[in-house]
Amino acid sequence: MSLKTIKDAIENKKMICPECKKPIQQFSKYAETIDAVRDGFNVIEIDSNASRVTLTCGNDGCDWSERTEYWLEYIVN
């Protein structure tokens, strides 16, 4: 679900660079983050509700790039 949201935001130019204020052009290194919790009996519960991605502005004259799990903050409505 997160990957589709990121792709759609970039394609629809709704993900904005914090430096130049223009739409972000590309992303790479997408990964779902996994939190594992162990209880006293070695049972593992897995919660995978976040993702991490490297965003790259890609606009002329802007070298901004960031590896983040807070990519949702760059999407405008």
N, C-alpha and C positions, 0 to 999 in steps of 0.2 A: 504494500500500500504506500509506504513512504517513497519508494523509488518512482512510482507512477506520479505522485504529487510533485516530486522534484522535477521530473521530466516535463510535466505539464506546465509548471511554473516557468521554467526556462523557455520552453517553446512559445508560451503565451506572453513572454516578456514581463512577468509579474514578480520575478526575483531580482531585486535591485542591489547593485554594488554600493556599499557604504562609503566608498571613496569618491567615485565620480558621479554617483547617482543615476547611472545608466543601467539598463538590464544586463544581468550576468549572462554570459554567453555559453559557458560550459561547466561540466562537473566531471569528477573522476573518483576512483577509489571509494565507491559506495560499499558500505558494510552495515549489516544489522548488528546492533550491540546486544549482547546477552548477559543478563545478570543471573547468576546461579546462587541459590541459597541452600545450605545444607542444615539439616536438623541433627539431633543427637543420634539418630538411627541410620545415618548416611543416606537418607532419602534426598533426592535433588529435585527442587522445584525450579523451573526455568521461566523467567519473565523476559520476553523479547519485544519491548514496546518502543524502542528507540533505534535510531540509525545514525551513522556518521558518514560524512561525505566531504570531499575536497572541492570547494567552489573556486572557480577562476573567472575573474571579470572578463578578460578577453577583448575589451574595447581598446582602441588606439590610445596610447599614452597612459594607460592605467595598468599597473603590474599587480594589483591586489589579488591575493589568493589566500584561502584559509581552509584548514581542516577543522570541521566543526560538527557537533551533534545538535547545535542550535540553529540549524539551517532554516527552520520555520520563521525565525525572526526577520529574514531577508525577503519574505514574500509579502507583497502588498495586495490589497483587494481592489 
